Amino acid sequence: MPSIALKLPSPWFLSLSVLLMTLSLDAAAQSAAPVNATTVATPATPTAQPVSTPSAVSGKQLADRLASGGLIIYFRHTRTHRDQLAHESRMRSAGELKIEDCATQRNLNERGLQDAQLQQQALAALKVARGETLVSAYCRTRQHADKIVDGYTLSDVLTPPRNKEKVSALR
């Protein structure tokens, strides 16, 4: 397998970090070897809880696992027009934010569109297996998906506002 050297935008770092942890935990769960554990206390869990420590995964192992499929890969949309943040907030507060109207929302900026294109190139280079792609109905997520995949399904479950029922549907 050829080496792949890519400078990935910051959303990739977060997505791949989460993916690496998921793959490591998945591998640990499938092996008979014990998993290292660390005790961590968070504000949500004031008492210490054991947390699995993932082992390192090589680039080849990661690429092979991505190509084999069966994973859920989460992307957050790439960079947006920060100057549209206040506009979107005003539209939401006034009850005028319309999911189907991109003029009422914060959209991807030029750098965000370029970063999404880089993500598409990386997915193709790594031969990442792809099944169904679910996307929030917000314009920025549709713009992102338009750049990285051929076809997707809009999902109300992924579209804010989120509530208990939507969260349950994700499980």
C-alpha positions as CSV (number, residue, x, y, z in Angstrom):
1,M,0.0,0.0,0.0
2,P,1.5,3.4,-1.0
3,S,2.2,6.0,1.7
4,I,-0.3,8.8,1.9
5,A,0.8,12.1,3.3
6,L,-1.9,14.6,3.7
7,K,-2.1,17.9,5.6
8,L,-5.6,17.5,7.1
9,P,-7.7,20.5,8.2
10,S,-8.5,20.7,11.9
11,P,-12.0,19.0,11.6
12,W,-10.1,16.0,10.3
13,F,-7.9,15.9,13.4
14,L,-10.9,15.7,15.7
15,S,-12.8,13.2,13.5
16,L,-9.8,11.0,13.1
17,S,-8.9,11.2,16.8
18,V,-12.4,10.0,17.7
19,L,-12.2,7.3,15.0
20,L,-8.8,6.1,16.3
21,M,-10.2,5.8,19.8
22,T,-13.3,3.9,18.5
23,L,-11.1,1.6,16.4
24,S,-8.8,0.9,19.4
25,L,-11.7,0.2,21.7
26,D,-13.3,-2.0,19.1
27,A,-10.1,-4.0,18.7
28,A,-9.7,-4.3,22.5
29,A,-13.2,-5.5,22.8
30,Q,-12.6,-8.2,20.2
31,S,-9.4,-9.4,21.7
32,A,-8.9,-11.6,24.8
33,A,-6.2,-9.3,26.1
34,P,-7.1,-7.1,29.0
35,V,-7.7,-3.4,28.3
36,N,-5.7,-0.8,30.2
37,A,-7.9,1.4,32.3
38,T,-7.5,4.9,33.7
39,T,-9.7,6.4,36.4
40,V,-11.3,9.7,35.3
41,A,-13.7,12.1,37.0
42,T,-15.7,14.5,34.9
43,P,-18.2,17.2,35.9
44,A,-21.0,14.9,34.6
45,T,-19.7,12.0,36.7
46,P,-18.3,13.4,40.0
47,T,-17.2,10.0,41.2
48,A,-14.2,8.5,39.4
49,Q,-15.1,6.0,36.6
50,P,-12.7,3.6,34.9
51,V,-12.1,4.5,31.2
52,S,-10.4,2.3,28.7
53,T,-7.1,3.6,27.3
54,P,-6.8,2.8,23.6
55,S,-3.6,1.4,22.2
56,A,-1.8,2.9,19.3
57,V,-3.0,2.1,15.7
58,S,-0.7,2.3,12.7
59,G,-1.6,4.3,9.7
60,K,-1.9,1.0,7.7
61,Q,-4.2,-0.5,10.3
62,L,-6.4,2.6,10.2
63,A,-6.5,2.7,6.4
64,D,-7.3,-1.0,6.2
65,R,-10.1,-0.6,8.8
66,L,-11.6,2.4,7.0
67,A,-11.6,0.5,3.7
68,S,-13.2,-2.6,5.3
69,G,-16.4,-0.7,6.2
70,G,-18.9,-1.2,9.0
71,L,-18.0,2.0,10.8
72,I,-19.8,5.2,11.6
73,I,-17.7,8.2,10.8
74,Y,-18.8,11.5,12.0
75,F,-17.8,14.8,10.3
76,R,-18.6,18.3,11.6
77,H,-19.0,20.8,8.8
78,T,-15.9,22.7,7.8
79,R,-15.3,26.5,8.3
80,T,-18.2,28.9,8.1
81,H,-18.6,32.7,7.6
82,R,-18.2,33.8,11.2
83,D,-19.8,37.2,10.4
84,Q,-23.0,35.3,9.7
85,L,-23.2,33.9,13.2
86,A,-25.1,37.0,14.6
87,H,-27.4,37.1,11.6
88,E,-28.4,33.4,12.1
89,S,-28.9,34.0,15.8
90,R,-31.2,37.0,15.1
91,M,-33.1,34.9,12.5
92,R,-33.6,32.1,15.0
93,S,-34.7,34.5,17.8
94,A,-37.2,36.1,15.5
95,G,-38.5,32.7,14.4
96,E,-37.4,33.5,10.8
97,L,-34.7,30.9,10.4
98,K,-35.7,28.6,7.6
99,I,-33.9,25.4,7.1
100,E,-34.6,25.5,3.3
101,D,-33.3,29.1,3.0
102,C,-29.5,29.4,3.1
103,A,-29.8,33.2,3.3
104,T,-31.2,32.8,6.9
105,Q,-28.2,30.7,8.0
106,R,-24.4,30.6,8.5
107,N,-22.8,29.0,5.5
108,L,-19.4,27.5,4.5
109,N,-16.8,30.1,3.6
110,E,-14.3,29.6,0.7
111,R,-11.8,27.9,3.1
112,G,-14.5,25.6,4.4
113,L,-15.4,24.6,0.8
114,Q,-11.7,23.9,0.1
115,D,-11.3,21.9,3.3
116,A,-14.3,19.8,2.4
117,Q,-12.7,19.1,-1.0
118,L,-9.5,18.0,0.7
119,Q,-11.6,15.7,2.8
120,Q,-13.2,14.2,-0.3
121,Q,-9.7,13.6,-1.8
122,A,-8.5,11.9,1.4
123,L,-11.5,9.7,1.6
124,A,-10.9,8.6,-2.0
125,A,-7.2,8.1,-1.5
126,L,-7.8,6.0,1.6
127,K,-10.6,4.0,-0.2
128,V,-12.9,4.6,2.7
129,A,-15.9,2.3,2.4
130,R,-19.2,4.2,2.4
131,G,-22.7,3.2,3.0
132,E,-25.6,5.5,3.8
133,T,-24.7,9.1,4.5
134,L,-27.0,11.0,6.9
135,V,-26.8,14.8,6.9
136,S,-28.4,17.6,9.0
137,A,-30.7,19.8,6.9
138,Y,-28.8,23.0,7.7
139,C,-27.3,24.5,4.5
140,R,-23.7,24.4,5.8
141,T,-23.9,20.6,6.4
142,R,-25.5,20.1,3.0
143,Q,-22.7,22.2,1.4
144,H,-20.1,20.1,3.2
145,A,-21.8,16.8,2.1
146,D,-22.1,18.0,-1.5
147,K,-18.3,18.3,-1.6
148,I,-17.4,15.0,0.1
149,V,-20.0,12.4,-1.1
150,D,-22.2,11.5,-4.0
151,G,-25.6,11.5,-2.5
152,Y,-26.9,11.7,1.0
153,T,-30.1,11.6,3.1
154,L,-31.3,14.6,5.1
155,S,-32.0,13.6,8.6
156,D,-34.2,15.4,11.0
157,V,-32.6,13.5,13.9
158,L,-29.3,15.3,13.1
159,T,-30.9,18.7,12.6
160,P,-31.2,21.1,15.5
161,P,-33.0,21.7,17.7
162,R,-32.2,18.4,19.4
163,N,-34.5,16.8,21.9
164,K,-34.7,13.6,23.9
165,E,-36.6,11.8,21.2
166,K,-34.0,12.7,18.5
167,V,-31.2,11.6,20.8
168,S,-33.0,8.3,21.4
169,A,-33.3,7.8,17.6
170,L,-29.5,8.0,17.3
171,R,-28.9,5.1,19.5
